[in-house]
Amino acid sequence: MEEVYKSLVLKYANLIDMKNFTGLQEILWEDFAMSGAFELHGAQNFINSLDQLKNFESTMHRVSNIQMHESNENVTHGSCYCIASHIGINNEDKYILDMGIIYRDTIESRDGESKLLKRDFSLIWQEQRSL
């Protein structure tokens, strides 16, 4: 299950960076929930909320420290660190917004398929600076 978890969190970051938000349906259960800095229930509600990332020229999510904490037959709990960089333009000036995030995840297996069920978003720090 460790490789499945690692694959899901890396694919999540890649889909976000490619702005392929509808592709997230492949890795999120329909009843997915995001909590922490904000609360969203339902995969489609979460996907719709990502439109705000279109305001950025690009993003880069660097995922590390991927760990599983507990697992049973159908449910796995894990966490990972993420440095999320967002490149934006404000009045013709480029800037970068970096965010240090810890995700705490619940992955559920249904009928042999594993997807993210819950994701707790903990913003540890953020910094914005000119480029």
C-alpha positions in Angstrom: 0.0 0.0 0.0 3.0 2.3 0.5 3.7 2.5 -3.2 0.0 3.2 -3.9 0.0 6.1 -1.5 3.2 7.5 -2.9 1.8 7.2 -6.4 -1.5 9.0 -5.4 0.3 12.0 -3.7 2.7 12.4 -6.6 0.0 12.2 -9.2 -2.1 14.8 -7.2 0.9 17.3 -7.3 1.5 16.6 -11.0 -2.2 17.1 -12.0 -2.3 20.4 -10.0 0.9 21.7 -11.6 -0.4 20.7 -15.1 -3.7 22.5 -14.3 -5.4 19.2 -15.2 -8.0 19.6 -12.5 -10.6 17.3 -14.0 -7.9 14.6 -14.0 -8.1 14.6 -10.2 -11.4 12.6 -10.6 -9.1 9.6 -11.2 -7.5 9.8 -7.8 -10.3 11.3 -5.6 -13.4 9.5 -4.4 -16.6 11.3 -5.2 -17.1 11.9 -1.4 -13.6 13.3 -1.0 -13.2 16.0 1.7 -10.5 18.6 2.2 -10.1 20.1 5.6 -7.7 22.4 7.5 -7.3 25.9 6.3 -10.7 25.5 4.6 -13.5 22.9 4.4 -14.7 21.4 1.1 -16.9 18.3 0.8 -17.2 16.4 -2.5 -14.6 15.9 -5.2 -16.3 18.1 -7.6 -16.6 21.0 -5.1 -12.9 20.6 -4.5 -12.0 20.5 -8.2 -14.2 23.6 -8.8 -12.3 25.5 -6.1 -9.0 25.0 -8.0 -10.0 27.5 -10.6 -8.3 30.1 -8.4 -4.9 28.5 -9.4 -5.5 29.7 -13.0 -4.6 33.2 -11.7 -1.0 31.9 -11.4 1.3 31.6 -14.4 2.6 28.3 -13.0 2.9 26.2 -9.9 5.4 23.6 -8.7 4.6 21.2 -5.8 7.6 19.4 -4.4 6.5 16.5 -2.3 8.7 14.8 0.3 8.7 12.8 3.6 5.9 10.5 2.4 5.0 8.3 5.3 2.3 5.7 6.0 1.1 5.8 9.6 -1.5 3.0 9.9 -3.3 0.7 7.5 -5.9 -2.0 7.5 -7.6 -3.9 4.7 -9.4 -0.9 3.2 -8.1 2.3 4.8 -4.6 3.8 4.9 -3.5 6.9 6.8 -0.4 8.8 5.7 1.2 12.1 5.6 3.6 14.1 3.3 5.3 17.4 3.2 4.9 19.8 0.3 6.6 23.0 -0.7 4.1 24.6 -3.2 5.5 27.5 -5.3 3.1 29.7 -7.2 4.4 32.2 -9.8 2.1 35.2 -10.3 2.0 38.6 -11.9 0.8 41.7 -9.9 0.8 45.0 -11.8 3.3 43.6 -14.3 5.7 42.5 -11.5 6.4 38.8 -11.2 6.3 37.3 -7.7 6.6 33.9 -6.1 4.4 32.6 -3.3 5.9 29.6 -1.5 3.8 27.6 1.0 5.0 24.9 3.4 2.3 22.4 3.8 1.8 19.1 5.7 -1.0 16.9 4.3 -2.5 14.2 6.4 -4.3 11.8 4.2 -6.8 9.0 4.3 -6.8 6.6 1.3 -9.6 4.1 0.9 -9.8 1.0 -1.2 -13.1 0.1 -2.8 -13.5 -2.8 -5.1 -9.8 -3.1 -5.6 -9.2 0.6 -6.4 -7.5 3.0 -4.1 -8.2 6.8 -4.0 -7.9 9.7 -1.7 -10.9 10.0 0.6 -9.7 12.8 3.0 -6.9 15.3 2.9 -6.1 17.6 5.8 -4.2 20.7 4.7 -2.0 22.2 7.4 -0.3 25.4 6.2 2.9 25.7 8.3 4.4 28.8 6.7 4.2 31.0 3.6 6.4 33.6 2.0 5.9 36.0 -0.9 8.7 37.8 -2.7 9.4 39.5 -6.0 11.2 37.7 -8.8 
